[in-house]
Amino acid sequence: MVTNERKLELTKKFGGADNNSGSSEVQVAILTERINDLIPHFEKNKHDYSGKRGLMKLIGRRRRLLRYLNGKDTAKYQALIKALGLRK
Protein backbone atom coordinates (compact mmCIF):
# COMPACT_ATOMS: atom_id res chain seq x y z
CA MET A 1 0.00 0.00 0.00
CA VAL A 2 1.40 3.34 -1.04
CA THR A 3 0.89 5.86 1.74
CA ASN A 4 -0.13 9.46 1.23
CA GLU A 5 3.29 10.62 2.41
CA ARG A 6 4.99 8.47 -0.21
CA LYS A 7 2.63 9.81 -2.88
CA LEU A 8 3.54 13.36 -1.87
CA GLU A 9 7.25 12.50 -2.11
CA LEU A 10 6.76 11.05 -5.59
CA THR A 11 4.70 14.07 -6.62
CA LYS A 12 7.44 16.45 -5.49
CA LYS A 13 10.16 14.42 -7.15
CA PHE A 14 8.53 13.74 -10.52
CA GLY A 15 5.85 16.45 -10.75
CA GLY A 16 7.92 19.43 -9.72
CA ALA A 17 5.24 20.81 -7.38
CA ASP A 18 3.16 19.46 -4.52
CA ASN A 19 -0.13 19.74 -6.38
CA ASN A 20 1.00 18.37 -9.77
CA SER A 21 -0.23 14.84 -9.15
CA GLY A 22 -1.92 14.47 -12.54
CA SER A 23 1.18 14.54 -14.72
CA SER A 24 2.09 11.36 -16.54
CA GLU A 25 5.44 11.10 -14.77
CA VAL A 26 3.83 11.16 -11.32
CA GLN A 27 1.16 8.67 -12.32
CA VAL A 28 3.78 6.25 -13.66
CA ALA A 29 5.84 6.62 -10.48
CA ILE A 30 2.85 5.91 -8.24
CA LEU A 31 1.81 2.91 -10.34
CA THR A 32 5.37 1.59 -10.19
CA GLU A 33 5.31 1.85 -6.39
CA ARG A 34 2.01 -0.05 -6.26
CA ILE A 35 3.32 -2.74 -8.61
CA ASN A 36 6.54 -3.13 -6.62
CA ASP A 37 4.52 -3.50 -3.41
CA LEU A 38 2.37 -6.25 -4.93
CA ILE A 39 5.15 -8.38 -6.43
CA PRO A 40 6.22 -10.05 -3.12
CA HIS A 41 2.60 -11.06 -2.49
CA PHE A 42 2.47 -12.93 -5.78
CA GLU A 43 5.80 -14.62 -5.15
CA LYS A 44 4.26 -16.18 -2.03
CA ASN A 45 0.74 -16.75 -3.41
CA LYS A 46 1.22 -18.24 -6.84
CA HIS A 47 -2.44 -19.24 -7.22
CA ASP A 48 -3.97 -15.81 -6.56
CA TYR A 49 -5.27 -15.50 -10.10
CA SER A 50 -7.82 -12.76 -9.48
CA GLY A 51 -5.14 -10.66 -7.80
CA LYS A 52 -2.82 -11.25 -10.74
CA ARG A 53 -5.51 -9.88 -13.02
CA GLY A 54 -5.49 -6.64 -11.04
CA LEU A 55 -1.69 -6.54 -11.23
CA MET A 56 -1.82 -7.00 -15.00
CA LYS A 57 -4.32 -4.13 -15.25
CA LEU A 58 -1.91 -1.88 -13.32
CA ILE A 59 0.96 -2.91 -15.57
CA GLY A 60 -1.15 -2.21 -18.66
CA ARG A 61 -2.11 1.22 -17.38
CA ARG A 62 1.55 2.03 -16.70
CA ARG A 63 2.50 0.78 -20.17
CA ARG A 64 -0.11 3.03 -21.80
CA LEU A 65 1.07 6.06 -19.83
CA LEU A 66 4.68 5.34 -20.77
CA ARG A 67 3.73 5.00 -24.44
CA TYR A 68 1.93 8.34 -24.28
CA LEU A 69 4.89 10.00 -22.59
CA ASN A 70 7.33 8.55 -25.12
CA GLY A 71 5.31 10.00 -27.97
CA LYS A 72 4.91 13.37 -26.29
CA ASP A 73 8.43 13.97 -24.90
CA THR A 74 11.12 11.34 -25.39
CA ALA A 75 13.64 13.06 -23.12
CA LYS A 76 11.22 12.98 -20.16
CA TYR A 77 10.44 9.35 -20.96
CA GLN A 78 14.12 8.38 -20.93
CA ALA A 79 14.72 10.26 -17.67
CA LEU A 80 11.70 8.65 -16.02
CA ILE A 81 12.54 5.05 -16.91
CA LYS A 82 16.12 5.64 -15.78
CA ALA A 83 14.98 7.13 -12.45
CA LEU A 84 12.50 4.31 -11.81
CA GLY A 85 14.78 1.57 -13.13
CA LEU A 86 12.16 0.12 -15.46
CA ARG A 87 14.22 -0.76 -18.51
CA LYS A 88 17.85 -1.01 -19.46
C-alpha positions in Angstrom: 0.0 0.0 0.0 1.4 3.3 -1.0 0.9 5.9 1.7 -0.1 9.5 1.2 3.3 10.6 2.4 5.0 8.5 -0.2 2.6 9.8 -2.9 3.5 13.4 -1.9 7.2 12.5 -2.1 6.8 11.1 -5.6 4.7 14.1 -6.6 7.4 16.4 -5.5 10.2 14.4 -7.2 8.5 13.7 -10.5 5.9 16.5 -10.8 7.9 19.4 -9.7 5.2 20.8 -7.4 3.2 19.5 -4.5 -0.1 19.7 -6.4 1.0 18.4 -9.8 -0.2 14.8 -9.2 -1.9 14.5 -12.5 1.2 14.5 -14.7 2.1 11.4 -16.5 5.4 11.1 -14.8 3.8 11.2 -11.3 1.2 8.7 -12.3 3.8 6.2 -13.7 5.8 6.6 -10.5 2.8 5.9 -8.2 1.8 2.9 -10.3 5.4 1.6 -10.2 5.3 1.9 -6.4 2.0 0.0 -6.3 3.3 -2.7 -8.6 6.5 -3.1 -6.6 4.5 -3.5 -3.4 2.4 -6.2 -4.9 5.1 -8.4 -6.4 6.2 -10.0 -3.1 2.6 -11.1 -2.5 2.5 -12.9 -5.8 5.8 -14.6 -5.1 4.3 -16.2 -2.0 0.7 -16.8 -3.4 1.2 -18.2 -6.8 -2.4 -19.2 -7.2 -4.0 -15.8 -6.6 -5.3 -15.5 -10.1 -7.8 -12.8 -9.5 -5.1 -10.7 -7.8 -2.8 -11.2 -10.7 -5.5 -9.9 -13.0 -5.5 -6.6 -11.0 -1.7 -6.5 -11.2 -1.8 -7.0 -15.0 -4.3 -4.1 -15.3 -1.9 -1.9 -13.3 1.0 -2.9 -15.6 -1.1 -2.2 -18.7 -2.1 1.2 -17.4 1.5 2.0 -16.7 2.5 0.8 -20.2 -0.1 3.0 -21.8 1.1 6.1 -19.8 4.7 5.3 -20.8 3.7 5.0 -24.4 1.9 8.3 -24.3 4.9 10.0 -22.6 7.3 8.5 -25.1 5.3 10.0 -28.0 4.9 13.4 -26.3 8.4 14.0 -24.9 11.1 11.3 -25.4 13.6 13.1 -23.1 11.2 13.0 -20.2 10.4 9.3 -21.0 14.1 8.4 -20.9 14.7 10.3 -17.7 11.7 8.6 -16.0 12.5 5.1 -16.9 16.1 5.6 -15.8 15.0 7.1 -12.5 12.5 4.3 -11.8 14.8 1.6 -13.1 12.2 0.1 -15.5 14.2 -0.8 -18.5 17.9 -1.0 -19.5 
